[in-house]
Amino acid sequence: MIYVVWANIITPKRSTGKSPFQLVYCKDAIKFLQDATDEPDDFSKRINRIIELNENRDEVQYKLQKCQNKMKVLFDRKARERDFKEGDLVLRWDARREEKGKHGKF
């Protein structure tokens, strides 16, 4: 079980291009363990990690935006414009009368 969790943590996700481990620690798991002893000065190590974190954040935001735009295009292909006119019958969800937590997806 622990190997499955570890594999999930270090596997890059399609939407971000990074693994959850990389998003938290700014490095691959193996590089993280190797680099732990490379820099003798804690201050310079901290500054380098902050710079890497900002770079990773910008890259992930760009990839997420790109992924969201792609999903929007796929959704918009199937969506169709609907023109409602006065007198047309439409389905309306009355949330006030619905029992809380019982409605599921609408």
Secondary structure, DSSP 8 states (H G I E B T S, - for coil): -HHHHHHHHHS--TTTSS-HHHHHHSS-HHHHHHHTTT---HHHHHHHHHHHHHHHHHHHHHHHHHHHHHHHHHHHHH-------TT-------TTTS-TT-----
